[in-house]
Amino acid sequence: METFDAILLGIIQGLTEFLPVSSSGHLELGKAILGDHSVPEESLLFTVVLHFATALSTIVVFRKDVWEIISGLFQFKWNEETRFSLKIIISMLPAVFIGLFFEEQLEAFFGGDIRFVGFMLLITAVLLYFADMAKDTDKKVSYKNAFIVGVSQAIAMLPGISRSGATISTSVLLGVDKTKAARFSFLMVVPLIFGKMAKDMMSGELNFASENTFAMGAGFIAAFVAGLAACTWMIQLVKKSKLSYFAIYCLIVGLIAIAYSYWG
């Protein structure tokens, strides 16, 4: 992979991570268009690196929330921060289960099959459309909702299913306030990404000593910077704008991807 390609993919990751349009799906489409025929394992490694970069940007943007949660936990009381942290842990369980027992099967989907990505984007569009029909409420995420949203997050590990789109849509369809749903969606993935990175590094699966190290580093920086910019001015768009706009976008891109897979 060329450095320019890595930077371009990093920008794509940073810009799409916080919008319900599937960053992983866009990465697969980008790699297919750029002619990247990496094996699934290498492709997954680069995807994880870029997700790690946007996780860091999420922490920077939500630094006040993160600090409040950490401070609340160190009070060693059953407070709001402790309850929120427990909900985050509950939401992680389905994805952790998939990662532990179906990792090889998951890696196979990151091989540049843009037809599959296209169909998954269509599913994302449907989810966003129905979520847009839901009524506004002021409800918080419950423990039961946290697990159900976690199941959506696990399914969204497939390229083309938007993680934020699936989790926010699921939360809204369960009656959760859109703003609270967006906040929970963005924060719930951070420990999951760090956990994935730690697991792979301890097991030796992530080997950075390769000829693509410089390109991956460039992609990491691009994703981090783009993520900071996107999260500061796009996050309000995710919370307040109608999800139908993103549904239309995913529908169009999904149909283009499917058509490209047949005639491209």
C-alpha positions in Angstrom: 0.0 0.0 0.0 1.3 3.4 -1.0 1.7 6.2 1.6 -0.7 8.4 -0.3 -3.3 5.7 -0.4 -2.9 5.1 3.3 -3.4 8.8 4.1 -6.5 8.9 1.8 -8.0 5.9 3.6 -7.1 7.4 7.0 -9.0 10.6 6.1 -12.0 8.4 4.9 -11.9 6.6 8.3 -11.7 9.8 10.3 -14.5 11.5 8.5 -16.9 8.5 8.4 -16.3 7.1 11.9 -18.7 9.6 13.5 -21.3 9.5 10.8 -23.8 6.6 10.4 -22.4 5.6 7.0 -20.0 2.7 7.9 -16.4 3.7 8.0 -15.3 0.1 7.6 -17.5 -0.2 4.5 -16.0 3.0 3.0 -12.5 1.7 3.7 -13.3 -1.6 1.9 -14.7 0.4 -1.0 -11.7 2.7 -1.0 -9.2 -0.2 -1.0 -11.1 -1.9 -3.9 -11.1 1.3 -6.0 -7.4 1.9 -5.2 -6.6 -1.6 -6.3 -5.5 -2.9 -2.8 -5.6 -6.6 -3.0 -4.1 -7.3 0.5 -4.9 -10.5 2.1 -7.7 -10.3 4.7 -5.3 -10.4 7.7 -3.3 -7.4 6.5 -6.4 -5.6 5.5 -7.9 -6.1 9.0 -4.7 -4.9 10.6 -4.8 -1.6 8.8 -8.5 -1.2 9.6 -7.7 -1.8 13.3 -4.9 0.8 13.3 -7.2 3.4 11.8 -10.0 2.6 14.3 -7.4 3.0 17.1 -6.6 6.5 15.8 -10.2 7.6 15.8 -10.7 6.1 19.3 -8.0 8.5 20.4 -9.7 11.4 18.7 -12.9 10.4 20.5 -11.2 10.5 23.9 -9.8 14.0 23.1 -13.2 15.4 22.1 -15.1 13.7 24.9 -12.3 14.3 27.4 -14.7 16.0 29.9 -17.1 13.0 29.8 -14.2 10.6 30.1 -12.7 12.5 33.1 -16.1 12.6 34.8 -16.5 8.9 34.4 -13.0 8.1 35.7 -13.4 10.5 38.6 -16.8 8.9 39.5 -15.4 5.4 39.4 -12.6 6.3 41.8 -15.2 7.5 44.3 -16.0 3.8 44.8 -19.7 4.5 45.1 -22.8 3.3 43.2 -23.1 6.6 41.4 -24.2 7.7 37.9 -20.7 7.2 36.5 -20.5 3.7 37.9 -23.9 2.8 36.4 -22.9 4.3 33.0 -19.6 2.3 33.1 -21.5 -0.9 33.8 -23.7 -0.3 30.9 -20.7 0.2 28.7 -19.3 -3.1 29.9 -22.6 -4.8 29.2 -22.7 -3.4 25.7 -19.2 -4.8 25.0 -20.1 -8.4 25.8 -21.6 -9.4 22.3 -18.7 -7.9 20.4 -16.1 -9.5 22.7 -17.9 -12.9 22.2 -17.7 -12.5 18.4 -14.1 -11.4 18.6 -13.0 -14.3 20.8 -14.8 -17.1 19.0 -15.5 -15.9 15.4 -12.5 -13.7 14.6 -11.2 -15.8 11.7 -14.7 -15.8 10.1 -14.9 -12.1 10.6 -11.5 -11.4 9.0 -12.7 -13.1 5.8 -15.2 -10.3 5.2 -12.4 -7.7 4.9 -11.1 -8.9 1.6 -12.5 -6.2 -0.7 -15.9 -7.8 -1.6 -17.6 -4.6 -2.4 -20.8 -6.4 -3.5 -21.2 -7.6 0.1 -20.4 -4.1 1.4 -23.0 -2.6 -0.9 -25.8 -4.9 0.4 -24.8 -4.2 4.0 -25.0 -0.4 3.3 -28.6 -1.0 2.1 -29.3 -2.6 5.4 -27.8 0.4 7.2 -30.1 2.6 5.1 -33.1 0.7 6.2 -32.1 0.9 9.9 -31.6 4.7 9.6 -34.9 5.2 7.9 -36.9 3.4 10.5 -35.0 5.1 13.3 -35.9 8.4 11.7 -39.6 7.5 12.2 -39.2 7.1 15.9 -40.5 9.7 18.3 -38.2 11.9 20.4 -38.0 11.0 24.1 -35.9 11.8 27.1 -35.2 8.3 28.2 -31.7 7.1 29.2 -30.0 3.8 28.1 -31.1 1.0 30.4 -29.0 -2.1 31.2 -31.3 -4.2 29.0 -31.0 -1.6 26.2 -27.2 -1.6 26.6 -27.0 -5.3 25.8 -29.3 -5.0 22.8 -27.3 -2.1 21.5 -24.2 -4.2 22.1 -25.7 -6.9 19.9 -26.1 -4.2 17.1 -22.5 -3.2 17.6 -21.4 -6.8 17.2 -23.3 -7.2 14.0 -21.8 -3.8 12.8 -18.4 -5.4 12.9 -19.3 -6.5 9.3 -18.0 -4.0 6.7 -21.0 -1.9 5.4 -23.0 -2.0 8.6 -22.5 1.3 10.2 -21.5 0.9 13.9 -22.8 4.3 14.9 -25.7 4.0 12.6 -26.7 0.6 14.0 -26.2 1.5 17.7 -27.8 4.9 17.4 -30.7 3.5 15.4 -31.2 0.6 17.8 -31.1 2.9 20.8 -33.7 5.3 19.2 -36.0 2.5 18.2 -35.8 1.3 21.9 -37.0 4.7 22.9 -33.8 6.3 24.0 -33.2 10.1 23.5 -31.2 10.7 20.3 -28.6 12.9 22.1 -28.1 10.3 24.8 -28.0 7.6 22.2 -25.3 9.3 20.2 -23.2 9.9 23.3 -23.5 6.3 24.4 -22.7 5.1 20.8 -19.5 7.1 20.6 -18.2 6.3 24.1 -19.1 2.5 24.1 -16.6 1.7 21.3 -13.5 3.2 22.9 -12.7 0.5 25.5 -13.6 -2.1 22.9 -11.0 -0.8 20.4 -8.4 -0.6 23.1 -9.2 -4.1 24.3 -8.9 -5.4 20.7 -5.5 -3.7 20.3 -4.2 -5.0 23.6 -5.4 -8.6 22.8 -3.8 -8.6 19.3 -0.5 -7.1 20.5 -0.2 -9.6 23.4 -0.9 -12.5 21.1 1.5 -11.2 18.5 -1.2 -10.9 15.8 -0.3 -7.2 15.2 3.2 -7.2 13.8 4.2 -3.6 12.9 7.6 -4.6 11.7 6.7 -4.7 8.0 7.3 -2.8 4.9 4.0 -1.0 5.3 4.8 0.4 8.7 5.4 4.0 7.4 2.2 3.9 5.3 0.2 2.6 8.3 1.7 5.4 10.5 0.7 8.0 7.9 -2.8 6.6 7.8 -2.9 6.6 11.6 -2.0 10.3 11.8 -4.5 11.2 9.0 -7.3 9.3 10.7 -6.6 11.0 14.0 -6.5 14.5 12.6 -9.5 13.9 10.4 -11.3 12.3 13.4 -10.7 15.4 15.6 -12.0 17.7 12.9 -15.0 15.5 12.1 -16.0 14.9 15.7 -15.9 18.6 16.7 -18.3 19.8 14.0 -20.0 16.7 12.7 -21.1 15.1 16.0 -23.9 17.7 16.3 -25.0 16.8 12.8 -25.3 13.1 13.9 -27.3 14.1 17.0 -29.7 16.7 15.5 -30.1 16.1 11.8 -32.6 13.7 10.4 -31.2 10.2 10.0 -33.1 9.9 6.7 -30.3 12.1 5.0 -27.8 9.4 5.9 -30.2 6.7 4.9 -30.4 8.2 1.4 -26.6 8.5 1.2 -26.1 4.8 2.3 -28.7 3.7 -0.2 -27.0 5.6 -3.1 -23.5 4.4 -2.2 -24.7 0.8 -1.6 -26.4 0.7 -5.0 -23.3 2.2 -6.7 -21.1 -0.4 -4.9 -23.3 -3.3 -6.1 -23.4 -1.9 -9.7 -19.6 -1.5 -9.6 -19.1 -5.1 -8.5 -21.0 -6.3 -11.6 -19.7 -3.8 -14.2 -16.7 -2.2 -12.7 
